[in-house]
Amino acid sequence: MPVAYHAGRFPPAALDLGALFPLVGPANAAIARYEGVLSGIPNPDILLSPLTAREAVLSSKIEGTQVTLGEVLEFEAQGHLFDESTPKKADAREVLNYRAALREADRLMGELPLSQRLIKATHRVLMDGVRGRHKDPGEYRRIPNWIGPEGCTIEQARFVPPGADRIESAMAGWEAYIHADAPDRLVQLAIVHAEFESIHPFLDGNGRIGRLIIPLFLYAHGLLSRPNFYLSEYLEANRDEYYDRMLAVSRDDDWSGWVAFFLRGIIAQAEANTQKAQAILALHQDKRDRVVEITHSQYAVRALDWIFQRPIFQTPDFIASAQIPPATARKIIRDLRDNGLLRELVPPSGRAPATLLFPELLNIAEGRAAF
């Protein structure tokens, strides 16, 4: 028998605070340490751009895409953004849409509270032109859906969210809870995420939108100065427990078990994100001096910042968008390649230019020597 949505049991009436208390303090401390690093980065949206791209890869991977960070950035660099002729290219397009949705949500946070309206607008970007394009982008579903093995019937499902006629009221309660007072914001965030996933308001993209809500909530409540905190690495590594803990909320009313899992994830991921952010900042400081030394150009730092945002690229894109005189731009790229800072990923072929990459930055983002 499938597990049905926990109607009438949100927000949870009681949590096992004894079990959660040892995690609440460390989780808040870990977020505070990460915020200390984040607030010290002069241009986090530029320098942490590879981490945003990696979050898009990992959050999409939880939903079944099979594409790496390098493949996504190479696909983007080669400019075939509407080419879905192979499963790999279609996956890459979905990942790039997720990154665009993150950026759109960030932009909207400047003018809207974290709300249903913002979530619907973000969902529209996520689903734009990809496999979910026919699944009502930006609109709540008007038919039942269920979660289980591909092609299963509702009777074979693992979990059945609320019916379409109950989504509006469930989402209104969810939105109100986001802005309610709470003894601890991270406990509240755990509950917000699980409830959104349980309601499953859209026909497609619910998992990705639910994970995207995590940094938006931290930013909206002032725990972070920028919505640059990503949890998908932990959730992907613990995917079975992630799903089991959320299922246990509806099946067993075990909100405490879910919250404990989520807080452990916050602690682990905050530490990993802090280390990566520090390593990226140190790399930028080190390469800034090196690029000036190599190029002797007044545009050296501008060039470096551009490459941090696009660590896999083709020279014509750099010339077109880096706002550097073309002859100077060509010389900078040539100098950086000759000195080993950039490497050729794909050699030039016919009229297609070479695809270049900045391996040191990508290896930090991946957490291993992947390039």
C-alpha contacts under 8 A as a table, 3 or more apart, distances in Angstrom:
res1	aa1	res2	aa2	distance
1	M	155	E	6.59
1	M	156	Q	7.09
1	M	157	A	7.64
1	M	158	R	7.68
2	P	154	I	7.72
2	P	155	E	6.54
2	P	156	Q	6.71
2	P	157	A	5.26
2	P	158	R	4.77
2	P	159	F	5.17
2	P	160	V	6.57
3	V	158	R	6.14
3	V	159	F	4.68
3	V	160	V	6.20
3	V	247	L	7.46
3	V	250	S	6.85
3	V	251	R	5.81
4	A	159	F	5.81
4	A	160	V	4.85
4	A	161	P	6.29
4	A	162	P	7.59
4	A	250	S	6.66
4	A	251	R	7.33
5	Y	159	F	7.44
5	Y	160	V	6.15
5	Y	161	P	5.04
5	Y	162	P	5.75
5	Y	198	S	6.51
5	Y	199	I	7.33
5	Y	250	S	5.59
6	H	9	R	5.64
6	H	10	F	7.46
6	H	249	V	7.59
6	H	250	S	4.70
6	H	251	R	7.55
6	H	253	D	7.73
7	A	10	F	7.30
7	A	162	P	7.75
9	R	12	P	5.77
9	R	13	A	7.23
9	R	253	D	7.85
10	F	13	A	7.55
10	F	195	E	7.71
11	P	177	Y	7.64
11	P	191	I	7.62
12	P	15	L	7.04
12	P	255	W	6.86
15	L	255	W	6.74
15	L	256	S	5.36
16	D	19	A	5.56
16	D	20	L	6.42
16	D	256	S	5.72
17	L	20	L	4.85
17	L	21	F	5.57
17	L	256	S	7.99
18	G	21	F	5.45
18	G	22	P	7.66
19	A	22	P	6.78
19	A	23	L	7.96
19	A	256	S	7.77
19	A	260	A	7.64
20	L	23	L	5.42
20	L	24	V	6.21
20	L	256	S	7.28
20	L	259	V	7.60
20	L	260	A	5.95
21	F	24	V	5.25
21	F	25	G	7.06
22	P	25	G	6.54
22	P	26	P	7.34
23	L	26	P	5.51
23	L	27	A	5.98
23	L	260	A	7.10
23	L	263	L	6.28
23	L	264	R	6.94
24	V	27	A	5.25
24	V	28	N	6.23
24	V	184	D	7.79
24	V	186	L	7.57
24	V	187	V	7.59
24	V	263	L	6.98
25	G	28	N	5.31
25	G	29	A	6.12
26	P	29	A	4.95
26	P	30	A	5.99
26	P	267	I	6.72
27	A	30	A	5.12
27	A	31	I	6.32
27	A	186	L	7.69
27	A	263	L	6.01
27	A	264	R	7.31
27	A	266	I	5.93
27	A	267	I	4.89
28	N	31	I	5.18
28	N	32	A	6.14
28	N	186	L	7.32
29	A	32	A	4.98
29	A	33	R	6.20
30	A	33	R	5.15
30	A	34	Y	6.29
30	A	266	I	7.60
30	A	267	I	5.68
30	A	270	A	5.63
30	A	271	E	6.47
31	I	34	Y	5.07
31	I	35	E	6.09
31	I	223	L	7.37
31	I	224	L	7.91
31	I	266	I	7.57
31	I	267	I	7.56
31	I	270	A	5.86
32	A	35	E	4.98
32	A	36	G	6.17
32	A	223	L	7.32
33	R	36	G	5.01
33	R	37	V	6.61
33	R	274	T	7.35
34	Y	37	V	5.24
34	Y	38	L	6.09
34	Y	270	A	6.10
34	Y	271	E	7.31
34	Y	273	N	7.12
34	Y	274	T	5.02
35	E	38	L	4.78
35	E	39	S	5.82
35	E	223	L	7.46
35	E	224	L	5.61
35	E	225	S	7.02
36	G	39	S	5.44
36	G	40	G	6.41
37	V	40	G	5.18
37	V	41	I	6.63
37	V	274	T	6.72
37	V	277	A	7.11
37	V	278	Q	6.83
38	L	41	I	5.43
38	L	44	P	6.81
38	L	225	S	7.50
38	L	226	R	7.72
38	L	277	A	7.34
39	S	42	P	7.60
39	S	225	S	6.50
41	I	44	P	5.49
41	I	47	L	7.96
41	I	281	L	6.89
43	N	46	I	5.62
43	N	47	L	6.27
44	P	47	L	5.06
44	P	48	L	5.41
44	P	49	S	7.74
44	P	226	R	8.00
45	D	48	L	5.59
45	D	49	S	5.80
45	D	228	N	7.96
46	I	49	S	5.31
46	I	305	D	6.64
46	I	306	W	7.87
46	I	308	F	6.50
46	I	309	Q	5.50
47	L	50	P	7.54
47	L	280	I	6.85
47	L	281	L	7.09
47	L	284	H	7.70
47	L	305	D	7.34
47	L	308	F	5.93
47	L	309	Q	6.85
48	L	51	L	5.32
48	L	52	T	6.58
48	L	228	N	7.83
48	L	277	A	6.94
48	L	280	I	7.41
48	L	309	Q	7.96
49	S	52	T	5.09
49	S	53	A	6.39
49	S	308	F	7.06
49	S	309	Q	5.38
50	P	53	A	5.02
50	P	54	R	6.15
50	P	308	F	7.44
50	P	309	Q	6.84
50	P	310	R	7.99
50	P	311	P	7.68
50	P	361	L	7.78
50	P	362	L	7.03
50	P	365	A	6.03
51	L	54	R	4.94
51	L	55	E	6.09
51	L	365	A	5.69
52	T	55	E	5.11
52	T	56	A	6.36
52	T	99	R	6.76
52	T	228	N	7.42
52	T	230	Y	7.77
53	A	56	A	5.10
53	A	57	V	6.43
53	A	69	L	7.07
53	A	96	L	7.79
53	A	99	R	6.18
54	R	57	V	4.97
54	R	58	L	6.21
54	R	69	L	5.94
54	R	365	A	6.97
54	R	366	E	7.46
55	E	58	L	5.15
55	E	59	S	5.89
55	E	230	Y	6.15
55	E	231	L	7.78
55	E	232	S	6.20
55	E	233	E	7.20
56	A	59	S	5.37
56	A	60	S	6.05
56	A	95	V	5.38
56	A	96	L	7.18
56	A	98	Y	5.56
56	A	99	R	5.48
57	V	60	S	5.33
57	V	61	K	6.03
57	V	67	V	7.18
57	V	68	T	6.68
57	V	69	L	6.15
57	V	72	V	7.97
57	V	95	V	5.63
58	L	61	K	4.81
58	L	62	I	6.42
58	L	232	S	5.75
58	L	233	E	6.15
58	L	236	E	6.68
59	S	62	I	5.41
59	S	63	E	7.08
59	S	207	G	7.91
59	S	208	R	5.98
59	S	211	R	7.29
59	S	232	S	5.26
59	S	233	E	7.76
59	S	236	E	7.36
60	S	63	E	5.20
60	S	64	G	6.66
60	S	65	T	5.75
60	S	94	E	7.47
60	S	95	V	6.19
60	S	98	Y	7.71
60	S	208	R	6.71
61	K	64	G	4.96
61	K	65	T	4.63
61	K	66	Q	6.29
61	K	67	V	7.64
61	K	236	E	7.50
62	I	65	T	7.37
62	I	236	E	5.72
62	I	239	R	7.25
63	E	207	G	7.26
63	E	208	R	7.89
65	T	91	D	5.47
66	Q	88	K	6.83
66	Q	91	D	6.66
67	V	71	E	6.28
67	V	72	V	6.82
67	V	88	K	6.26
67	V	91	D	6.31
67	V	92	A	6.39
68	T	71	E	5.14
68	T	72	V	6.25
69	L	72	V	5.21
69	L	73	L	6.25
70	G	73	L	5.30
70	G	74	E	5.98
70	G	312	I	7.77
71	E	74	E	5.06
71	E	75	F	6.01
71	E	92	A	7.32
72	V	75	F	5.10
72	V	76	E	6.24
72	V	92	A	5.00
72	V	93	R	7.81
72	V	95	V	7.24
72	V	96	L	7.35
73	L	76	E	4.98
73	L	77	A	6.01
73	L	310	R	7.82
73	L	311	P	7.80
73	L	312	I	5.77
73	L	313	F	7.75
74	E	77	A	4.94
74	E	78	Q	6.19
74	E	312	I	6.03
74	E	313	F	7.14
74	E	355	T	7.50
75	F	78	Q	5.34
75	F	79	G	6.60
75	F	80	H	6.61
75	F	81	L	7.22
75	F	89	K	7.39
75	F	92	A	6.98
76	E	79	G	5.22
76	E	80	H	6.82
76	E	81	L	6.32
76	E	313	F	7.98
77	A	312	I	6.29
77	A	313	F	4.66
77	A	314	Q	6.08
77	A	355	T	7.20
78	Q	313	F	7.57
78	Q	314	Q	7.26
78	Q	355	T	7.58
80	H	83	D	5.40
81	L	93	R	6.53
82	F	93	R	7.34
82	F	129	G	7.93
83	D	89	K	6.50
83	D	90	A	7.24
84	E	87	P	6.94
84	E	88	K	7.93
84	E	89	K	5.08
84	E	90	A	4.35
84	E	93	R	7.34
85	S	89	K	6.59
85	S	90	A	7.08
86	T	89	K	5.28
86	T	90	A	6.24
87	P	90	A	5.03
87	P	91	D	6.08
88	K	91	D	5.05
88	K	92	A	6.23
89	K	92	A	4.97
89	K	93	R	6.20
90	A	93	R	5.11
90	A	94	E	6.38
90	A	130	V	7.32
90	A	131	R	7.77
91	D	94	E	5.11
91	D	95	V	6.36
92	A	95	V	5.09
92	A	96	L	6.26
93	R	96	L	5.15
93	R	97	N	6.18
93	R	130	V	6.96
94	E	97	N	5.04
94	E	98	Y	6.30
94	E	126	L	7.58
94	E	127	M	7.98
94	E	130	V	6.28
94	E	131	R	7.96
95	V	98	Y	5.05
95	V	99	R	6.43
96	L	99	R	5.08
96	L	100	A	6.18
97	N	100	A	4.90
97	N	101	A	6.03
97	N	125	V	6.65
97	N	126	L	5.04
97	N	127	M	7.20
97	N	128	D	7.29
98	Y	101	A	4.93
98	Y	102	L	6.26
98	Y	125	V	7.89
98	Y	126	L	5.34
98	Y	208	R	7.55
99	R	102	L	5.09
99	R	103	R	6.38
100	A	103	R	5.10
100	A	104	E	6.08
100	A	125	V	6.87
100	A	126	L	7.16
101	A	104	E	4.96
101	A	105	A	6.05
101	A	122	T	5.34
101	A	123	H	7.10
101	A	125	V	5.32
101	A	126	L	5.23
102	L	105	A	5.20
102	L	106	D	6.21
102	L	122	T	7.57
102	L	212	L	6.71
103	R	106	D	5.00
103	R	107	R	6.21
104	E	107	R	5.03
104	E	108	L	6.10
104	E	122	T	6.30
104	E	125	V	7.55
105	A	108	L	5.03
105	A	109	M	6.13
105	A	118	L	6.91
105	A	119	I	7.69
105	A	121	A	7.93
105	A	122	T	5.68
105	A	216	L	7.75
106	D	109	M	5.23
106	D	110	G	7.22
106	D	216	L	7.43
106	D	227	P	6.92
107	R	110	G	5.67
107	R	111	E	7.71
108	L	111	E	5.41
108	L	112	L	5.80
108	L	118	L	6.77
109	M	112	L	5.15
109	M	113	P	6.12
109	M	114	L	6.85
109	M	118	L	7.83
109	M	216	L	7.91
109	M	220	A	7.87
112	L	115	S	7.54
112	L	118	L	6.76
113	P	118	L	7.42
113	P	220	A	7.46
114	L	118	L	6.23
114	L	119	I	7.57
114	L	178	I	7.94
114	L	216	L	7.11
114	L	217	F	7.14
114	L	220	A	6.83
115	S	118	L	5.25
115	S	119	I	6.25
115	S	175	E	6.00
116	Q	119	I	5.00
116	Q	120	K	6.06
116	Q	171	M	7.41
116	Q	172	A	7.98
116	Q	175	E	6.73
117	R	120	K	5.27
117	R	121	A	6.31
118	L	121	A	5.19
118	L	122	T	6.17
119	I	122	T	5.07
119	I	123	H	6.08
119	I	138	G	7.85
119	I	209	I	7.52
120	K	123	H	5.01
120	K	124	R	6.29
120	K	137	P	7.80
120	K	138	G	4.31
120	K	139	E	6.46
121	A	124	R	5.16
121	A	125	V	6.79
121	A	138	G	5.76
122	T	125	V	5.30
122	T	126	L	6.34
122	T	138	G	7.35
122	T	209	I	7.88
123	H	126	L	4.89
123	H	127	M	6.18
123	H	137	P	6.08
123	H	138	G	5.10
123	H	205	G	7.35
123	H	209	I	6.88
124	R	127	M	5.43
124	R	128	D	6.04
124	R	137	P	4.57
124	R	138	G	4.42
125	V	128	D	5.13
125	V	137	P	7.83
126	L	137	P	7.95
126	L	205	G	7.47
127	M	130	V	5.78
127	M	131	R	7.48
127	M	132	G	5.40
127	M	133	R	5.28
127	M	137	P	5.65
127	M	205	G	7.46
128	D	132	G	7.74
128	D	133	R	5.75
128	D	137	P	7.21
129	G	132	G	7.65
129	G	133	R	5.40
130	V	133	R	5.33
131	R	134	H	7.45
132	G	135	K	5.20
132	G	136	D	7.97
132	G	137	P	7.57
132	G	204	D	6.30
132	G	205	G	7.75
133	R	136	D	6.93
133	R	137	P	6.39
134	H	137	P	7.46
135	K	203	L	5.83
135	K	204	D	6.62
136	D	139	E	5.39
136	D	140	Y	7.41
136	D	141	R	7.26
136	D	202	F	7.88
136	D	203	L	7.27
139	E	202	F	6.78
140	Y	167	I	7.54
140	Y	201	P	5.32
140	Y	202	F	4.85
140	Y	203	L	7.27
141	R	144	P	7.53
141	R	164	A	6.22
141	R	201	P	6.09
141	R	202	F	5.03
141	R	203	L	5.38
142	R	164	A	5.13
142	R	165	D	7.57
143	I	163	G	7.35
143	I	164	A	5.55
144	P	161	P	7.91
144	P	162	P	7.81
144	P	163	G	5.53
144	P	164	A	5.90
145	N	160	V	6.87
145	N	161	P	6.87
145	N	163	G	7.89
145	N	203	L	7.09
146	W	154	I	6.26
146	W	157	A	6.17
146	W	158	R	7.62
146	W	159	F	5.95
146	W	160	V	4.63
146	W	161	P	6.30
147	I	157	A	5.57
147	I	158	R	5.65
147	I	159	F	5.15
147	I	160	V	6.37
148	G	152	C	6.43
148	G	156	Q	7.15
148	G	157	A	4.48
148	G	158	R	4.83
148	G	159	F	6.83
149	P	152	C	5.57
149	P	157	A	7.11
152	C	155	E	7.87
152	C	156	Q	5.64
152	C	157	A	6.30
153	T	156	Q	5.18
153	T	157	A	6.33
154	I	157	A	5.06
154	I	160	V	7.47
157	A	160	V	6.93
159	F	247	L	7.25
161	P	198	S	5.92
161	P	199	I	5.40
161	P	200	H	6.18
162	P	166	R	6.14
162	P	167	I	6.66
162	P	199	I	6.03
162	P	200	H	7.94
163	G	166	R	5.54
163	G	167	I	6.76
164	A	167	I	5.39
164	A	201	P	7.97
165	D	168	E	7.24
166	R	169	S	5.69
166	R	170	A	6.15
167	I	170	A	5.02
167	I	171	M	5.91
167	I	199	I	6.96
167	I	201	P	6.24
168	E	171	M	5.29
168	E	172	A	6.12
169	S	172	A	5.02
169	S	173	G	6.30
170	A	173	G	5.22
170	A	174	W	6.23
170	A	199	I	7.08
171	M	174	W	4.78
171	M	175	E	6.06
171	M	196	F	7.85
171	M	199	I	7.60
171	M	201	P	7.84
172	A	175	E	5.19
172	A	176	A	6.22
173	G	176	A	5.15
173	G	177	Y	6.22
174	W	177	Y	5.20
174	W	178	I	6.49
174	W	192	V	7.01
174	W	195	E	7.15
174	W	196	F	7.26
175	E	178	I	5.24
175	E	179	H	6.99
176	A	179	H	5.57
176	A	180	A	6.32
177	Y	180	A	4.94
177	Y	192	V	7.59
178	I	188	Q	7.68
178	I	189	L	7.91
178	I	192	V	6.72
178	I	217	F	8.00
182	A	185	R	6.23
182	A	188	Q	6.53
184	D	187	V	5.51
184	D	188	Q	6.30
185	R	188	Q	4.86
185	R	189	L	6.03
185	R	221	H	7.81
186	L	189	L	4.85
186	L	190	A	6.25
186	L	263	L	7.29
187	V	190	A	5.17
187	V	191	I	6.49
187	V	259	V	6.30
187	V	263	L	7.46
188	Q	191	I	5.18
188	Q	192	V	6.14
189	L	192	V	4.86
189	L	193	H	6.13
189	L	214	I	7.04
189	L	217	F	6.99
190	A	193	H	5.35
190	A	194	A	6.33
190	A	258	W	7.60
190	A	259	V	5.54
190	A	262	F	5.98
190	A	263	L	7.57
191	I	194	A	5.25
191	I	195	E	6.00
191	I	255	W	7.63
191	I	259	V	6.96
192	V	195	E	5.29
192	V	196	F	6.22
193	H	196	F	5.32
193	H	197	E	6.34
193	H	210	G	5.86
193	H	211	R	7.21
193	H	213	I	7.26
193	H	214	I	7.13
194	A	197	E	5.21
194	A	198	S	6.08
194	A	246	M	6.18
195	E	198	S	4.98
195	E	199	I	6.17
196	F	199	I	5.27
196	F	200	H	6.21
196	F	201	P	7.62
196	F	206	N	7.95
196	F	210	G	6.23
197	E	200	H	5.06
197	E	206	N	6.43
197	E	207	G	6.47
197	E	210	G	6.18
198	S	246	M	7.75
200	H	203	L	7.69
200	H	206	N	5.78
201	P	206	N	7.08
202	F	205	G	6.83
202	F	206	N	6.03
203	L	206	N	7.60
205	G	208	R	5.48
205	G	209	I	6.18
206	N	209	I	5.21
206	N	210	G	5.90
207	G	210	G	5.08
207	G	211	R	6.28
208	R	211	R	5.24
208	R	212	L	6.14
209	I	212	L	4.95
209	I	213	I	6.26
210	G	213	I	5.27
210	G	214	I	7.21
211	R	214	I	5.52
211	R	231	L	7.36
211	R	232	S	7.14
212	L	215	P	6.28
212	L	216	L	6.88
213	I	216	L	5.04
213	I	217	F	5.99
214	I	217	F	5.35
214	I	218	L	6.48
214	I	229	F	7.72
214	I	230	Y	7.54
214	I	231	L	7.73
215	P	218	L	5.10
215	P	219	Y	6.16
215	P	227	P	4.73
215	P	228	N	6.17
215	P	229	F	5.19
215	P	230	Y	6.58
216	L	219	Y	5.13
216	L	220	A	5.94
216	L	227	P	5.47
217	F	220	A	4.98
217	F	221	H	6.14
218	L	221	H	5.48
218	L	222	G	6.29
218	L	223	L	5.10
218	L	224	L	5.68
218	L	227	P	6.82
219	Y	222	G	5.18
219	Y	223	L	5.91
219	Y	224	L	4.84
219	Y	225	S	6.13
219	Y	226	R	5.89
219	Y	227	P	5.11
220	A	223	L	7.80
221	H	224	L	7.85
222	G	225	S	6.58
224	L	227	P	6.50
224	L	228	N	7.93
229	F	270	A	7.73
229	F	273	N	7.43
230	Y	233	E	7.49
230	Y	269	Q	7.57
230	Y	273	N	7.81
231	L	234	Y	5.74
231	L	235	L	6.40
231	L	265	G	7.21
231	L	266	I	7.12
231	L	269	Q	6.10
232	S	235	L	4.82
232	S	236	E	5.66
233	E	236	E	5.29
233	E	237	A	6.17
233	E	269	Q	7.42
234	Y	237	A	5.14
234	Y	238	N	6.16
234	Y	265	G	5.99
234	Y	268	A	7.44
234	Y	269	Q	6.27
235	L	238	N	5.08
235	L	239	R	5.46
235	L	242	Y	6.21
235	L	265	G	7.40
236	E	239	R	4.83
238	N	241	E	5.59
238	N	242	Y	6.02
239	R	242	Y	4.93
239	R	243	Y	6.33
240	D	243	Y	5.37
240	D	244	D	6.09
241	E	244	D	4.87
241	E	245	R	5.78
242	Y	245	R	5.47
242	Y	246	M	6.41
242	Y	261	F	7.81
243	Y	246	M	5.28
243	Y	247	L	6.14
244	D	247	L	5.07
244	D	248	A	6.15
245	R	248	A	5.11
245	R	249	V	6.70
245	R	254	D	7.93
245	R	257	G	6.65
245	R	258	W	5.02
245	R	261	F	7.54
246	M	249	V	5.34
246	M	250	S	7.41
246	M	258	W	6.19
247	L	250	S	5.71
247	L	251	R	6.16
248	A	251	R	4.82
248	A	252	D	5.14
248	A	253	D	6.50
248	A	254	D	5.59
248	A	255	W	7.68
248	A	258	W	7.71
249	V	252	D	5.76
249	V	253	D	4.59
249	V	254	D	4.62
249	V	255	W	5.16
249	V	258	W	6.99
250	S	253	D	5.50
250	S	254	D	7.55
251	R	254	D	7.77
254	D	257	G	5.55
254	D	258	W	6.70
255	W	258	W	5.18
255	W	259	V	6.12
256	S	259	V	5.07
256	S	260	A	6.08
257	G	260	A	5.22
257	G	261	F	6.30
258	W	261	F	5.17
258	W	262	F	6.23
259	V	262	F	5.00
259	V	263	L	6.10
260	A	263	L	5.16
260	A	264	R	6.21
261	F	264	R	5.23
261	F	265	G	6.30
262	F	265	G	4.96
262	F	266	I	6.28
263	L	266	I	4.92
263	L	267	I	6.29
264	R	267	I	5.18
264	R	268	A	6.25
265	G	268	A	5.20
265	G	269	Q	5.82
266	I	269	Q	5.25
266	I	270	A	5.71
267	I	270	A	5.34
267	I	271	E	6.35
268	A	271	E	5.40
268	A	272	A	6.37
269	Q	272	A	4.98
269	Q	273	N	5.88
270	A	273	N	5.06
270	A	274	T	5.91
271	E	274	T	5.11
271	E	275	Q	6.30
272	A	275	Q	5.27
272	A	276	K	6.30
273	N	276	K	5.12
273	N	277	A	5.98
274	T	277	A	5.16
274	T	278	Q	6.11
275	Q	278	Q	5.21
275	Q	279	A	6.13
276	K	279	A	5.00
276	K	280	I	6.06
276	K	364	I	6.34
276	K	365	A	6.84
276	K	367	G	7.79
277	A	280	I	5.12
277	A	281	L	6.13
278	Q	281	L	5.15
278	Q	282	A	6.13
279	A	282	A	5.09
279	A	283	L	6.07
279	A	364	I	7.04
280	I	283	L	4.99
280	I	284	H	6.15
280	I	361	L	6.89
280	I	364	I	6.97
281	L	284	H	5.13
281	L	285	Q	6.27
282	A	285	Q	5.15
282	A	286	D	6.10
283	L	286	D	5.08
283	L	287	K	5.97
283	L	361	L	7.51
284	H	287	K	5.19
284	H	288	R	5.82
284	H	304	L	7.99
285	Q	288	R	5.24
285	Q	289	D	6.88
286	D	289	D	5.85
286	D	290	R	6.52
287	K	290	R	4.71
287	K	291	V	5.76
287	K	304	L	7.82
288	R	291	V	5.33
288	R	292	V	6.33
288	R	300	A	7.46
288	R	301	V	6.06
288	R	304	L	6.92
289	D	292	V	5.23
289	D	293	E	6.16
290	R	293	E	4.99
290	R	294	I	6.08
291	V	294	I	5.01
291	V	295	T	5.88
291	V	296	H	7.83
291	V	300	A	5.88
291	V	301	V	7.43
291	V	304	L	7.40
291	V	336	L	7.40
292	V	295	T	5.42
292	V	296	H	5.24
292	V	297	S	6.28
292	V	298	Q	7.83
292	V	300	A	5.40
292	V	301	V	7.34
293	E	296	H	5.67
294	I	335	D	6.72
294	I	336	L	7.23
294	I	339	N	7.66
295	T	300	A	6.70
295	T	331	K	7.96
295	T	332	I	5.96
295	T	335	D	6.43
295	T	336	L	7.73
296	H	300	A	7.47
297	S	300	A	5.28
297	S	332	I	7.94
298	Q	301	V	7.66
299	Y	302	R	5.27
299	Y	303	A	6.11
299	Y	324	I	6.80
300	A	303	A	5.19
300	A	304	L	6.27
300	A	332	I	7.69
301	V	304	L	4.99
301	V	305	D	6.12
302	R	305	D	5.22
302	R	306	W	6.28
302	R	322	A	7.37
303	A	306	W	5.16
303	A	307	I	6.32
303	A	322	A	6.72
303	A	324	I	7.96
303	A	329	A	7.99
303	A	332	I	7.81
304	L	307	I	5.10
304	L	308	F	6.23
305	D	308	F	5.09
305	D	309	Q	6.55
306	W	309	Q	5.27
306	W	310	R	6.27
306	W	318	F	7.79
306	W	322	A	6.42
307	I	310	R	4.83
307	I	311	P	5.11
307	I	312	I	7.82
307	I	358	F	7.47
308	F	311	P	5.51
308	F	361	L	7.44
310	R	313	F	6.11
311	P	356	L	7.94
311	P	357	L	5.40
311	P	358	F	5.09
311	P	359	P	7.75
311	P	361	L	7.25
311	P	362	L	7.03
312	I	355	T	6.89
312	I	356	L	5.59
312	I	357	L	4.29
312	I	358	F	6.60
313	F	317	D	7.00
313	F	318	F	7.47
313	F	355	T	5.60
313	F	356	L	5.42
313	F	357	L	6.50
314	Q	317	D	5.66
314	Q	318	F	6.78
314	Q	353	P	6.48
314	Q	354	A	6.13
314	Q	355	T	4.80
314	Q	356	L	5.99
315	T	318	F	5.05
315	T	319	I	6.23
315	T	330	R	7.33
315	T	333	I	7.30
315	T	353	P	7.25
315	T	354	A	7.55
315	T	355	T	7.67
315	T	356	L	7.81
316	P	319	I	5.06
316	P	320	A	6.02
316	P	353	P	7.83
317	D	320	A	5.05
317	D	321	S	6.08
317	D	322	A	7.99
318	F	321	S	5.47
318	F	322	A	5.35
318	F	329	A	7.33
319	I	322	A	5.95
319	I	323	Q	7.35
319	I	324	I	6.85
319	I	325	P	7.59
319	I	326	P	5.56
319	I	329	A	5.76
319	I	330	R	7.11
320	A	323	Q	7.22
320	A	326	P	7.94
322	A	329	A	7.99
324	I	328	T	6.65
324	I	329	A	5.69
325	P	328	T	5.36
325	P	329	A	6.00
326	P	329	A	4.95
326	P	330	R	6.18
327	A	330	R	5.27
327	A	331	K	6.33
328	T	331	K	5.09
328	T	332	I	6.13
329	A	332	I	5.16
329	A	333	I	6.38
330	R	333	I	5.34
330	R	334	R	6.17
331	K	334	R	5.02
331	K	335	D	6.00
332	I	335	D	5.13
332	I	336	L	6.12
333	I	336	L	5.14
333	I	337	R	6.10
333	I	342	L	7.95
334	R	337	R	5.19
334	R	338	D	6.05
335	D	338	D	5.09
335	D	339	N	6.14
336	L	339	N	5.19
336	L	340	G	6.28
336	L	341	L	5.29
336	L	342	L	5.72
337	R	340	G	5.17
337	R	341	L	5.88
337	R	342	L	4.59
337	R	343	R	5.98
337	R	344	E	7.95
338	D	341	L	7.84
338	D	342	L	7.93
339	N	342	L	7.69
340	G	343	R	6.41
341	L	358	F	6.50
341	L	359	P	7.91
342	L	356	L	6.44
342	L	357	L	5.59
342	L	358	F	4.96
342	L	359	P	7.15
343	R	356	L	5.57
343	R	357	L	5.40
343	R	358	F	6.54
343	R	359	P	7.29
344	E	347	P	6.27
344	E	354	A	6.69
344	E	355	T	6.05
344	E	356	L	4.54
344	E	357	L	6.34
345	L	354	A	7.48
345	L	355	T	5.49
345	L	356	L	5.29
345	L	357	L	6.16
346	V	354	A	5.57
346	V	355	T	4.94
346	V	356	L	7.02
347	P	353	P	7.36
347	P	354	A	4.63
347	P	355	T	6.58
348	P	351	R	7.51
348	P	352	A	5.63
348	P	353	P	4.54
348	P	354	A	4.01
348	P	355	T	7.37
349	S	352	A	5.18
349	S	353	P	6.62
349	S	354	A	7.39
350	G	353	P	7.91
358	F	361	L	6.00
358	F	362	L	6.63
359	P	362	L	5.15
359	P	363	N	6.04
359	P	371	F	5.47
360	E	363	N	5.25
360	E	364	I	6.51
360	E	371	F	7.94
361	L	364	I	5.28
361	L	365	A	6.43
362	L	365	A	5.04
362	L	366	E	6.16
362	L	370	A	7.68
362	L	371	F	7.06
363	N	366	E	5.06
363	N	367	G	5.87
363	N	368	R	5.42
363	N	369	A	5.17
363	N	370	A	5.74
363	N	371	F	6.30
364	I	367	G	5.00
364	I	368	R	6.70
366	E	369	A	7.65
366	E	370	A	6.89
